[in-house]
Amino acid sequence: MSEKDVVIELHSEHAYDRDDGESFDFSTDGTYRYEDGVGLLSYWESEVTGLAGTHTTVEVSPGGIVVDRSGTVTSRMEFREGVKNFFQYGTPYGMADVCMDTHRLRSSFNEHGGVAELDYVLGLEHTVAVRNRFTIKVTEQTGEERYGQFH
């Protein structure tokens, strides 16, 4: 199947221990392909996300979600419900050890796009724990929308 232009809408909520947390919504243009039950989307991060110069690819399959980033930030994050994932996160300031514990993962994708929801706890350098709820929605572009900023 060929790639199509899509609108990618991201909603993210982050909360540290004992605080109400924060959330943000972001929409951007990207590309999407669906083949053999796997959705693959990609987009460029912007200054709004704090990851300008980073290309992000997200693979959504029945077994989980994999997020690959390259550029200013380099990482590979694997989300599988009920599984802790340990990896190194490369930043302009050096590498950091990260533990990600995925509590809940739901996704529904087809040839037109779809929605994925993640609920996970992120530990950085064995100390900081951040509860994250993340939703990503992918829809085909109709030719009228062009994003790349907050909405």
GIHU-V625579 format. One record per residue. N is the residue number from 0. PSI is psi in degrees with one decimal (NA if undefined). Layout:
<<N	PSI> <N	PSI>>
This chain:
<<0	144.9> <1	161.5> <2	146.7> <3	154.0> <4	134.9> <5	165.0> <6	129.2> <7	118.6> <8	127.3> <9	133.9> <10	126.8> <11	135.7> <12	133.1> <13	134.9> <14	127.6> <15	168.7> <16	130.6> <17	18.4> <18	162.1> <19	-17.5> <20	-168.8> <21	162.4> <22	159.2> <23	155.8> <24	141.3> <25	137.5> <26	142.5> <27	163.5> <28	150.9> <29	-170.2> <30	156.2> <31	143.2> <32	142.3> <33	124.8> <34	131.8> <35	41.7> <36	7.2> <37	127.3> <38	135.4> <39	117.0> <40	153.0> <41	151.8> <42	163.1> <43	132.1> <44	164.0> <45	179.2> <46	-28.5> <47	-38.6> <48	-8.4> <49	9.7> <50	32.5> <51	139.7> <52	10.0> <53	132.3> <54	128.7> <55	133.1> <56	131.6> <57	124.9> <58	120.3> <59	117.9> <60	169.3> <61	-26.1> <62	-11.3> <63	-167.3> <64	134.4> <65	128.2> <66	117.9> <67	131.5> <68	140.4> <69	149.5> <70	-129.8> <71	-39.6> <72	135.3> <73	125.3> <74	162.8> <75	113.6> <76	128.7> <77	124.3> <78	116.8> <79	123.7> <80	130.4> <81	8.6> <82	134.8> <83	134.7> <84	128.5> <85	134.1> <86	170.3> <87	139.6> <88	116.5> <89	126.9> <90	172.0> <91	-15.4> <92	-2.9> <93	-174.0> <94	148.1> <95	140.4> <96	131.8> <97	141.8> <98	129.9> <99	124.9> <100	105.8> <101	115.9> <102	-38.9> <103	137.7> <104	124.2> <105	136.6> <106	150.6> <107	102.3> <108	150.4> <109	-166.0> <110	-15.0> <111	-10.4> <112	-149.2> <113	-168.7> <114	139.7> <115	140.2> <116	132.3> <117	142.9> <118	115.1> <119	161.3> <120	132.2> <121	124.8> <122	133.2> <123	124.4> <124	37.7> <125	16.7> <126	-50.0> <127	127.6> <128	125.2> <129	125.9> <130	128.1> <131	136.1> <132	128.7> <133	131.1> <134	134.7> <135	130.4> <136	131.1> <137	123.5> <138	148.2> <139	142.0> <140	141.3> <141	-1.6> <142	-11.4> <143	-28.1> <144	143.6> <145	122.0> <146	-145.1> <147	14.3> <148	174.5> <149	150.3> <150	NA>>
